[in-house]
């Protein structure tokens, strides 16, 4: 499933596999036949999402409570 998930990503052009035994190679190659639907891909995206790193998480925290960019003060 992991290989099928990676293969479903449009930005992935190739996948490197590794196998010691023929049965492992057969399992890796079978990933080409496994097609994940959009819901399965979204669920896998959600569960594998990384936590925001600094400074990304800090930028949204600093902007909290500030006026929106399209705010126009009354004259």
PLY file of the C-alpha trace (Angstrom):
ply
format ascii 1.0
element vertex 75
property float x
property float y
property float z
element edge 74
property int vertex1
property int vertex2
end_header
0.00 0.00 0.00
2.86 2.38 0.78
4.29 1.98 -2.72
0.84 2.44 -4.29
0.40 5.62 -2.23
3.72 7.03 -3.42
2.96 6.06 -7.02
-0.37 7.92 -6.79
1.43 11.22 -6.18
1.67 13.27 -9.40
5.09 14.66 -8.52
6.67 11.20 -8.13
8.40 10.06 -11.29
9.97 6.86 -10.01
10.04 4.64 -6.95
13.07 2.73 -5.74
12.26 -0.66 -4.31
14.38 -3.13 -2.46
13.89 -6.84 -2.02
16.04 -9.71 -0.81
13.66 -12.45 -1.86
11.55 -13.10 -4.94
8.31 -12.95 -2.93
9.26 -9.46 -1.71
9.93 -8.38 -5.28
6.55 -9.77 -6.36
4.85 -7.82 -3.56
6.65 -4.60 -4.52
5.75 -5.00 -8.18
2.10 -5.69 -7.28
1.84 -2.10 -6.02
1.54 -0.97 -9.64
-1.81 -2.80 -9.88
-3.19 -1.32 -6.65
-5.14 1.87 -7.38
-6.13 4.00 -4.42
-9.20 6.21 -4.68
-9.23 9.90 -3.72
-10.66 9.21 -0.26
-7.97 6.66 0.56
-5.23 9.02 -0.62
-6.70 11.87 1.49
-6.86 9.64 4.56
-3.25 8.57 4.06
-2.22 12.21 3.50
-3.93 13.20 6.76
-2.42 10.44 8.85
1.09 10.99 7.46
1.10 14.80 7.61
4.06 16.24 9.45
3.65 18.79 12.19
4.44 22.34 11.07
8.04 23.30 11.64
9.41 26.57 12.91
8.97 29.28 11.66
5.81 28.11 9.85
3.77 27.52 12.99
5.04 30.78 14.48
3.88 32.92 11.54
0.23 31.94 11.97
0.51 32.44 15.74
1.98 35.93 15.33
-0.78 36.91 12.91
-3.56 35.81 15.26
-5.69 38.72 16.36
-4.30 41.17 13.82
-6.58 43.03 11.50
-7.15 41.45 8.10
-5.23 42.78 5.09
-8.41 44.09 3.45
-9.37 46.13 6.54
-10.10 49.77 5.74
-10.48 52.19 8.63
-13.54 54.48 8.64
-12.88 58.11 7.78
0 1
1 2
2 3
3 4
4 5
5 6
6 7
7 8
8 9
9 10
10 11
11 12
12 13
13 14
14 15
15 16
16 17
17 18
18 19
19 20
20 21
21 22
22 23
23 24
24 25
25 26
26 27
27 28
28 29
29 30
30 31
31 32
32 33
33 34
34 35
35 36
36 37
37 38
38 39
39 40
40 41
41 42
42 43
43 44
44 45
45 46
46 47
47 48
48 49
49 50
50 51
51 52
52 53
53 54
54 55
55 56
56 57
57 58
58 59
59 60
60 61
61 62
62 63
63 64
64 65
65 66
66 67
67 68
68 69
69 70
70 71
71 72
72 73
73 74
